[in-house]
Amino acid sequence: MPHTIRLRGPWNLQHDILDDPLRFQVPGAVPVGELPELENVRLTRSFNRPTGLNAATQVFLCGQVRAIALSVSVNQTTKFDCQAEAESLESAAAIKPKRFRIEIADVLEDANLLILTVPVADSLAIEEVWLEIEDSADDDAVDR
């Protein structure tokens, strides 16, 4: 069974027209306010490297984000990219959540920066983001 670390808050919303990032909590709606529709914003959160990792440990970044399109990067390395579908651009109210589960152990540092790049839409929301830590050695011990 994986160990789970929830990445709730604080998160920051960054856009070129904002002087300062807007802070918000997860889960919840992203405070897009008067930002231009369909322009990309960066949703950022820092986190520390989980303790107790070894060579057999797998670390997955998982999440569910209600967005038209989604790009996920950790420490400036893009790990997931889901482009907009034509019908989703026409109906922002019908945006389906984008789910992801990606291995990130190869890019983890002591201090990490997670960036979700998404286009602005009224129904933009981060439903949940978390780390799953699995130790392959534990799995082998259970199989014996």
Phi and psi in degrees as a GROMACS rama.xvg file:
@    title "Ramachandran Plot"
@    xaxis  label "Phi"
@    yaxis  label "Psi"
@TYPE xy
-72.8765  150.926  PRO-2
-84.524  135.397  HIS-3
-114.932  134.741  THR-4
-123.22  114.722  ILE-5
-80.4842  135.497  ARG-6
-104.291  75.2954  LEU-7
-80.7869  -68.5626  ARG-8
-158.358  169.492  GLY-9
-83.5497  146.927  PRO-10
-108.53  157.462  TRP-11
-123.399  140.759  ASN-12
-104.117  126.601  LEU-13
-123.323  136.645  GLN-14
-148.856  151.644  HIS-15
-59.1744  -29.8108  ASP-16
-84.6578  -5.84514  ILE-17
-92.001  132.353  LEU-18
-69.7947  -41.5497  ASP-19
-128.591  149.331  ASP-20
-63.6653  149.738  PRO-21
-93.411  131.207  LEU-22
-94.1346  145.161  ARG-23
-154.809  166.987  PHE-24
-109.126  156.834  GLN-25
-119.611  138.547  VAL-26
-76.8896  156.134  PRO-27
156.354  172.531  GLY-28
-71.4172  147.766  ALA-29
-87.9912  130.554  VAL-30
-75.6399  74.5185  PRO-31
-75.8986  -23.1157  VAL-32
50.2657  -122.721  GLY-33
-98.8773  19.3579  GLU-34
-66.4297  147.061  LEU-35
-61.1603  129.681  PRO-36
-57.3766  136.798  GLU-37
70.9589  0.119113  LEU-38
-79.2492  145.173  GLU-39
-72.8946  140.585  ASN-40
-123.629  158.746  VAL-41
-109.682  125.445  ARG-42
-105.793  116.416  LEU-43
-121.427  149.861  THR-44
-153.553  134.234  ARG-45
-95.6067  154.642  SER-46
-155.585  153.912  PHE-47
-89.7525  157.733  ASN-48
-62.7577  129.464  ARG-49
-61.0355  148.605  PRO-50
-83.838  160.566  THR-51
78.3668  14.7979  GLY-52
-77.8338  145.681  LEU-53
-136.647  -174.945  ASN-54
-63.1873  -24.594  ALA-55
-90.346  -1.65036  ALA-56
-85.8427  133.394  THR-57
-107.11  136.788  GLN-58
-121.676  122.227  VAL-59
-112.836  137.667  PHE-60
-97.1184  124.779  LEU-61
-125.262  152.767  CYS-62
-173.235  168.693  GLY-63
-139.241  117.639  GLN-64
-127.766  129.779  VAL-65
-89.1076  100.524  ARG-66
-152.063  155.322  ALA-67
-68.235  -41.7113  ILE-68
-144.249  162.696  ALA-69
-153.064  132.271  LEU-70
-125.186  134.081  SER-71
-119.544  126.355  VAL-72
-131.114  149.046  SER-73
-126.762  122.244  VAL-74
52.3392  47.7293  ASN-75
69.6244  10.8939  GLN-76
-110.385  117.531  THR-77
-71.2404  125.79  THR-78
-112.25  -15.7576  LYS-79
-156.467  137.723  PHE-80
-145.361  117.944  ASP-81
-125.172  109.055  CYS-82
-80.5657  160.856  GLN-83
-67.7542  144.295  ALA-84
-95.1872  146.168  GLU-85
-54.6893  -42.0105  ALA-86
-69.5306  -26.5051  GLU-87
-72.1277  -25.1932  SER-88
-70.8089  -26.8404  LEU-89
-81.9089  -26.5471  GLU-90
-135.173  84.1494  SER-91
-62.5963  -27.2461  ALA-92
-67.7011  -23.0632  ALA-93
-99.9461  23.0515  ALA-94
-64.841  128.352  ILE-95
-91.2029  145.192  LYS-96
-62.9348  140.174  PRO-97
-95.9194  125.159  LYS-98
-108.452  143.433  ARG-99
-144.22  150.711  PHE-100
-147.195  107.047  ARG-101
-130.186  140.585  ILE-102
-73.1381  128.882  GLU-103
-127.895  4.09081  ILE-104
-55.7193  -32.4356  ALA-105
-70.3504  -16.538  ASP-106
-115.2  2.17495  VAL-107
-69.062  138.952  LEU-108
-124.4  -179.826  GLU-109
-60.9558  -42.6609  ASP-110
-117.963  132.026  ALA-111
-126.551  150.655  ASN-112
-124.078  120.381  LEU-113
-98.236  129.593  LEU-114
-127.679  121.99  ILE-115
-104.064  120.716  LEU-116
-104.609  121.908  THR-117
-141.155  150.771  VAL-118
-78.1813  146.372  PRO-119
-66.8936  134.01  VAL-120
-153.757  152.249  ALA-121
-56.8433  -36.078  ASP-122
-96.4544  17.1173  SER-123
-62.0727  126.538  LEU-124
-153.842  146.069  ALA-125
-100.313  113.607  ILE-126
-80.8294  -38.5711  GLU-127
-171.325  144.639  GLU-128
-140.666  135.544  VAL-129
-154.108  162.836  TRP-130
-102.878  139.885  LEU-131
-116.689  127.553  GLU-132
-115.348  120.458  ILE-133
-123.792  132.02  GLU-134
-104.983  114.826  ASP-135
-59.8628  -31.191  SER-136
-63.742  -38.2476  ALA-137
-63.1646  -40.3632  ASP-138
-63.0054  -40.9696  ASP-139
-63.8208  -39.1766  ASP-140
-65.625  -34.8581  ALA-141
-71.3475  -33.7459  VAL-142
-72.3821  -19.6555  ASP-143
